[in-house]
């Protein structure tokens, strides 16, 4: 049920002994996620919340069944962590870390492409499938049921916090979510909205998708082109935040590293118009998301 993660997801956490990773591990286990192992070099033989820690990914895979790596290592070590997981056959990686050197991000994305693997992130809050009881990362905190309930609406969000709020809109509309995905706030990410819409298009458990967008990048233009090609036959509801930024000096960074208006096409108003012309249901006021969901 749902895309990317389901009841068969078995998780390895790289950097599990770090402060934030320890906290997130507990929250994930409490939610029902199968965290099978952790990796921190030099900490093999320890455990975190009962999860065994290994020195290497290879050592973990010898004893545990794993099909996803959640990466919580410091920025300077992300490239090595990604390469280690890919070299050991893991095909889905969720990179939580932010402030990774851009040249390392480029290398990570190229390595994943060469290995026919997928990266979510970097700089993502994570993703959650309420129906399967699986959450990855800090998404939902220690009380995910407040915003995330099982349903048929997919959520794609640039903003981590608004991943929860947008999913709450689906809950308030009486529908709930199939899966909610924080794609990451950086200009270069492993899975763009268009990439994920291709998966949602084939997912029988997703009836419609909500996309929360921000200033900067041309991801929404790619989505518009995808819609215009007739490749997505489900309702797509879009809210683009930050129209106020159009009155600010060009090149100003707003929040996320990727929220930089670099040209007319990356302005919120331009994105909204292009998506509207392509057939998306573009919301002017955030609360209208509920009304659009109820119309589906």
Helices and strands as residue ranges (DSSP letters): E 10-14, H 19-31, E 34-39, E 47-48, E 51-54, H 57-63, E 68-71, G 75-77, H 78-87, E 92-95, H 102-114, E 118-121, E 127-129, E 134-136, G 144-146, E 150-157, H 160-172, E 177-182, H 193-201, E 208-213, H 219-228, E 235-240, G 243-247, G 264-266, H 268-278, E 281-283, H 288-295
